[in-house]
Amino acid sequence: MMPPEQNSPVIEVQNLTVTSYDRTILDGLSLPVYKNERLAIIGPSNSGKTTFLRCLNRLNDLQHSFKVSGTILLNGSNIFDPGADTAQLRRKVGMVYAVPVPLPWSIYENLVYGPRLAGVRDKNRLDELVETSLQSAFLWGEVKDRLHMPAKNLSGGQQQRLCLARVLALEPEVLILDEPCSALDPISTAKIEDALFELKSRLAIVLVTNNTKQAARASDRTAFFLMGKLIEMKETGRLFTNPSDKRTNDYLVGQFG
């Protein structure tokens, strides 16, 4: 497999700045996101990590106080172009949140809701998407015989994997995750991390985590954000063992954050 840095980026962020009222949240960020890699983003609270994720699929558009400048290219096209289709963008750049929120329906209906909105009507195709997305989320074996039970009956860890599967059912090109394991036990966390390892073979993955041990385990590159700025970004093993910036080292050894 060709190393990610030798491929063209799936996403290329160029001089991204985000402000809200008189506060700068992101300040001139530029970085690439490649297919076949897991990019972790770490940093203390209020570093702009979640805001950055929400820029990638334009969820910040829903916050009227947010002003965005700069460029984000998805496969070479600027997602901020006036004619850009945000619904299509959010299918291509799917997001998993910190707290799982299953829809108030069955497991099966949770998974086919998005594809139906996208125009998929064929029952066989919907069934196929349900099975493949649950397999990719490491959940198929646990629920395949009870797909029509209420999703709310699943455990917390299973609900989070269902939410991951719900995103995967839309067949995104990029998967973004905002603290997806923050409320999970170690076993459920391990299953999410195992799923991300398998998924990188076909997706670009961006993982925001406040758990530096998780970043070390579950990423190929890591970016360190501080006060809205990208301090440094490099291969995960190198960043954790030989950071270039003292602020990165201070954060990693727990001197702040």
C-alpha positions as CSV (number, residue, x, y, z in Angstrom):
1,M,0.0,0.0,0.0
2,M,1.3,3.4,-0.9
3,P,2.0,5.6,2.2
4,P,-0.7,8.2,2.7
5,E,1.6,11.1,2.3
6,Q,2.4,9.9,-1.3
7,N,-1.3,10.1,-2.2
8,S,-3.4,13.2,-3.0
9,P,-5.3,14.3,0.1
10,V,-8.9,13.5,0.3
11,I,-9.3,16.7,2.3
12,E,-7.0,19.6,2.2
13,V,-7.5,22.4,4.7
14,Q,-5.9,25.7,3.7
15,N,-5.6,28.7,6.1
16,L,-8.8,27.9,7.9
17,T,-9.9,30.6,10.4
18,V,-13.1,30.5,12.5
19,T,-14.4,33.2,14.7
20,S,-17.4,33.5,16.9
21,Y,-18.4,37.1,18.0
22,D,-15.0,38.5,19.0
23,R,-13.3,35.2,19.8
24,T,-10.9,33.4,17.4
25,I,-11.5,29.6,17.7
26,L,-9.3,28.4,14.8
27,D,-6.4,30.5,13.6
28,G,-5.0,29.8,10.1
29,L,-5.0,26.0,10.2
30,S,-3.6,24.2,7.2
31,L,-3.3,20.4,7.0
32,P,-4.1,17.4,4.7
33,V,-6.2,14.4,5.5
34,Y,-5.4,11.2,3.5
35,K,-7.2,8.1,2.6
36,N,-6.0,4.9,4.4
37,E,-5.0,6.7,7.5
38,R,-6.3,7.6,10.9
39,L,-5.5,11.1,11.9
40,A,-5.8,11.9,15.6
41,I,-6.3,15.4,16.9
42,I,-5.3,16.1,20.5
43,G,-5.0,19.2,22.6
44,P,-6.5,20.7,25.8
45,S,-10.0,22.0,26.0
46,N,-10.9,25.1,24.0
47,S,-8.2,24.3,21.4
48,G,-10.8,24.2,18.6
49,K,-10.8,20.4,18.0
50,T,-14.5,20.0,17.7
51,T,-15.0,23.2,15.8
52,F,-12.4,21.9,13.3
53,L,-14.3,18.6,12.9
54,R,-17.6,20.5,12.4
55,C,-16.0,22.6,9.7
56,L,-15.2,19.5,7.6
57,N,-18.9,18.8,7.0
58,R,-20.1,22.4,7.5
59,L,-22.1,21.7,10.7
60,N,-20.8,25.1,11.9
61,D,-23.2,26.6,9.4
62,L,-25.9,25.9,12.0
63,Q,-24.2,28.4,14.4
64,H,-25.1,31.9,13.1
65,S,-22.3,33.5,15.2
66,F,-19.6,31.5,13.4
67,K,-17.6,33.2,10.6
68,V,-15.4,31.0,8.5
69,S,-12.6,32.0,6.1
70,G,-10.1,29.9,4.2
71,T,-10.6,26.8,2.1
72,I,-11.4,23.2,2.6
73,L,-11.0,21.0,-0.5
74,L,-12.8,17.6,-0.6
75,N,-11.4,15.7,-3.6
76,G,-10.3,19.0,-5.0
77,S,-13.6,20.9,-4.7
78,N,-14.1,23.7,-2.2
79,I,-16.9,22.7,0.2
80,F,-17.6,26.4,0.9
81,D,-18.5,27.2,-2.8
82,P,-21.9,28.8,-3.0
83,G,-23.3,25.9,-5.0
84,A,-22.0,23.1,-2.8
85,D,-24.6,20.6,-1.7
86,T,-24.3,20.4,2.1
87,A,-26.5,17.3,2.3
88,Q,-24.3,15.4,-0.1
89,L,-21.2,16.7,1.8
90,R,-22.5,15.3,5.1
91,R,-23.1,11.9,3.4
92,K,-19.5,11.9,2.2
93,V,-18.1,13.2,5.5
94,G,-19.9,11.3,8.2
95,M,-19.7,12.2,11.8
96,V,-19.9,10.1,15.0
97,Y,-20.5,12.1,18.2
98,A,-19.4,11.6,21.8
99,V,-22.8,10.6,23.0
100,P,-24.7,7.9,21.0
101,V,-28.2,9.0,20.0
102,P,-30.1,6.1,18.4
103,L,-33.2,7.1,16.6
104,P,-36.4,5.9,18.4
105,W,-36.9,3.0,16.1
106,S,-35.6,-0.5,15.5
107,I,-31.9,-1.3,14.8
108,Y,-32.8,-2.0,11.2
109,E,-34.8,1.3,10.7
110,N,-31.9,3.2,12.3
111,L,-29.6,1.9,9.6
112,V,-31.8,2.3,6.5
113,Y,-33.1,5.8,7.4
114,G,-30.1,7.6,5.8
115,P,-29.9,5.5,2.7
116,R,-33.6,5.9,2.1
117,L,-33.2,9.7,2.3
118,A,-30.4,9.4,-0.2
119,G,-32.8,7.6,-2.6
120,V,-32.1,3.9,-2.0
121,R,-35.4,2.0,-2.3
122,D,-34.4,-1.6,-3.2
123,K,-35.0,-3.9,-0.2
124,N,-32.1,-6.2,-1.1
125,R,-29.7,-3.2,-1.3
126,L,-30.9,-1.9,2.0
127,D,-30.5,-5.3,3.6
128,E,-27.0,-5.5,2.2
129,L,-26.1,-2.0,3.7
130,V,-27.5,-3.0,7.1
131,E,-25.3,-6.2,7.2
132,T,-22.1,-4.7,5.8
133,S,-22.3,-1.6,8.0
134,L,-23.0,-3.6,11.2
135,Q,-20.1,-5.9,10.3
136,S,-17.8,-2.9,9.8
137,A,-18.8,-1.6,13.2
138,F,-18.1,-5.0,14.8
139,L,-21.8,-5.3,15.8
140,W,-23.4,-7.7,13.4
141,G,-22.7,-10.9,15.4
142,E,-24.4,-9.3,18.5
143,V,-27.6,-8.1,16.8
144,K,-28.1,-10.0,13.5
145,D,-31.0,-12.1,15.1
146,R,-32.8,-9.0,16.6
147,L,-32.6,-6.3,14.0
148,H,-36.2,-5.4,14.6
149,M,-35.9,-4.8,18.4
150,P,-35.8,-1.1,19.6
151,A,-32.3,0.3,19.3
152,K,-32.7,1.9,22.7
153,N,-32.5,-1.6,24.2
154,L,-28.8,-1.9,23.3
155,S,-26.1,-1.2,25.8
156,G,-24.3,2.1,25.6
157,G,-21.3,0.6,23.8
158,Q,-23.6,-1.2,21.3
159,Q,-25.5,2.1,20.7
160,Q,-22.3,3.8,19.9
161,R,-21.3,1.1,17.4
162,L,-24.8,1.4,16.0
163,C,-24.3,5.1,15.4
164,L,-21.0,4.3,13.7
165,A,-22.8,1.7,11.5
166,R,-25.5,4.3,10.7
167,V,-22.8,6.6,9.3
168,L,-21.2,3.8,7.4
169,A,-24.5,2.8,5.8
170,L,-24.2,6.0,3.8
171,E,-20.9,4.8,2.4
172,P,-18.9,8.0,3.3
173,E,-15.4,8.8,2.0
174,V,-14.3,10.4,5.3
175,L,-15.2,9.4,8.8
176,I,-14.9,12.0,11.6
177,L,-15.3,11.1,15.2
178,D,-15.6,13.5,18.2
179,E,-14.6,11.7,21.4
180,P,-16.5,8.6,20.4
181,C,-15.2,6.5,23.4
182,S,-15.4,9.1,26.1
183,A,-18.4,7.4,27.8
184,L,-17.5,3.8,27.0
185,D,-15.9,1.0,29.0
186,P,-12.6,-0.4,27.9
187,I,-14.1,-3.4,26.1
188,S,-16.4,-1.2,24.0
189,T,-13.6,1.2,23.4
190,A,-11.4,-1.6,22.1
191,K,-14.1,-2.6,19.6
192,I,-14.4,0.9,18.3
193,E,-10.7,1.1,17.9
194,D,-10.6,-2.3,16.2
195,A,-13.3,-1.0,13.8
196,L,-11.3,2.1,13.0
197,F,-8.2,0.0,12.2
198,E,-10.2,-2.1,9.7
199,L,-12.0,0.9,8.2
200,K,-8.9,2.8,7.3
201,S,-8.4,0.4,4.4
202,R,-11.2,2.2,2.6
203,L,-11.7,5.6,4.4
204,A,-9.9,8.6,5.6
205,I,-10.5,8.9,9.4
206,V,-10.2,11.9,11.7
207,L,-10.4,11.2,15.4
208,V,-10.7,13.9,18.1
209,T,-9.7,12.5,21.5
210,N,-8.7,13.9,24.8
211,N,-7.2,10.5,25.7
212,T,-3.6,10.6,24.5
213,K,-3.2,6.9,25.1
214,Q,-6.0,6.3,22.6
215,A,-4.4,8.6,20.1
216,A,-1.2,6.6,20.5
217,R,-3.0,3.3,19.9
218,A,-5.6,4.3,17.3
219,S,-3.9,6.7,14.9
220,D,-1.2,6.8,12.2
221,R,-0.6,10.5,12.4
222,T,-1.4,12.9,15.2
223,A,-1.9,16.7,15.2
224,F,-1.6,18.8,18.3
225,F,-3.9,21.8,18.6
226,L,-3.4,24.6,21.1
227,M,-5.6,27.7,21.4
228,G,-6.8,27.3,17.8
229,K,-3.5,26.8,16.2
230,L,-1.8,23.7,14.8
231,I,1.4,23.4,16.8
232,E,2.7,20.3,15.1
233,M,1.7,17.2,13.2
234,K,3.6,14.1,12.4
235,E,3.6,10.3,12.4
236,T,2.1,9.3,15.8
237,G,5.1,7.3,17.1
238,R,7.4,10.2,16.3
239,L,5.2,12.8,17.8
240,F,4.8,10.9,21.1
241,T,8.5,10.0,21.4
242,N,10.2,13.0,19.9
243,P,7.9,16.0,19.7
244,S,9.4,19.0,17.9
245,D,7.7,21.7,20.1
246,K,8.1,22.1,23.8
247,R,4.4,22.8,24.2
248,T,3.6,19.4,22.6
249,N,5.9,17.7,25.0
250,D,4.5,19.6,28.0
251,Y,1.0,18.5,27.0
252,L,2.0,14.9,26.5
253,V,3.7,14.7,29.9
254,G,0.7,16.3,31.6
255,Q,2.1,19.7,32.5
256,F,-1.1,21.3,31.2
257,G,-4.4,20.4,29.6
